[in-house]
Amino acid sequence: MGRYGPHLKAIVAALVSGLIAFLSSLLTALQGEHTGFDTVTAGQWVTAVLAFLVGLGVSGGATHRVGNRTPAVDAKV
């Protein structure tokens, strides 16, 4: 990973967290017997997008602040 490790880790964590938040919000909107993407209202789409953005920002910032720990070294070697 080299010198880009912490940044790459934060970017991947943010994207995964945002995607999970988006899909979770969208799944909540799609629950029901006669639902589909055409039944999702504009407000529900906005909520899903906002969930993505919040997940993106919170997770990325928090992951970037936590540094990578150094690997443990075996004392016997």
C-alpha positions as CSV (number, residue, x, y, z in Angstrom):
1,M,0.0,0.0,0.0
2,G,2.9,2.3,0.6
3,R,2.4,5.9,1.4
4,Y,-1.2,6.0,-0.1
5,G,-2.3,3.3,2.4
6,P,-4.2,5.5,4.8
7,H,-5.9,7.4,2.1
8,L,-6.9,4.4,0.1
9,K,-8.2,2.7,3.2
10,A,-10.3,5.7,4.0
11,I,-11.7,6.0,0.4
12,V,-12.6,2.3,0.2
13,A,-14.2,2.4,3.7
14,A,-16.2,5.5,2.8
15,L,-17.5,4.1,-0.5
16,V,-18.5,0.7,1.1
17,S,-20.2,2.5,4.0
18,G,-22.0,4.9,1.7
19,L,-23.2,2.1,-0.6
20,I,-24.5,0.0,2.4
21,A,-26.3,3.1,3.7
22,F,-27.8,3.8,0.3
23,L,-29.0,0.2,-0.3
24,S,-30.4,-0.1,3.2
25,S,-32.4,3.1,2.7
26,L,-33.6,2.0,-0.7
27,L,-34.5,-1.5,0.6
28,T,-36.7,0.1,3.3
29,A,-38.5,2.1,0.6
30,L,-39.1,-1.0,-1.5
31,Q,-40.7,-3.1,1.3
32,G,-44.2,-4.1,0.7
33,E,-46.3,-6.4,-1.5
34,H,-46.8,-4.3,-4.7
35,T,-43.6,-2.3,-4.8
36,G,-40.9,-1.6,-7.4
37,F,-38.6,1.1,-8.4
38,D,-41.5,3.0,-10.0
39,T,-43.2,3.2,-6.6
40,V,-40.3,4.9,-4.9
41,T,-41.1,8.6,-4.4
42,A,-38.8,11.4,-5.0
43,G,-38.4,12.0,-1.2
44,Q,-37.4,8.4,-0.7
45,W,-34.7,8.8,-3.4
46,V,-33.5,11.9,-1.7
47,T,-33.3,10.1,1.6
48,A,-31.3,7.2,0.0
49,V,-28.9,9.7,-1.5
50,L,-28.5,11.6,1.8
51,A,-27.8,8.3,3.5
52,F,-25.1,7.6,1.0
53,L,-23.5,11.0,1.5
54,V,-23.6,10.8,5.3
55,G,-22.1,7.3,5.2
56,L,-19.5,8.5,2.8
57,G,-18.5,11.4,5.0
58,V,-18.6,9.9,8.4
59,S,-16.9,6.7,7.6
60,G,-14.2,8.2,5.4
61,G,-13.3,10.9,7.9
62,A,-13.2,8.5,10.9
63,T,-11.1,5.9,9.0
64,H,-8.7,8.5,7.8
65,R,-8.1,9.8,11.4
66,V,-7.2,6.3,12.7
67,G,-3.7,5.4,11.7
68,N,-2.6,2.0,10.6
69,R,-0.9,0.1,13.4
70,T,2.5,-1.2,12.9
71,P,2.7,-5.0,12.6
72,A,3.8,-6.9,15.7
73,V,7.3,-8.3,15.6
74,D,8.1,-11.6,17.0
75,A,10.8,-11.2,19.7
76,K,12.3,-14.6,19.0
77,V,13.5,-13.7,15.5
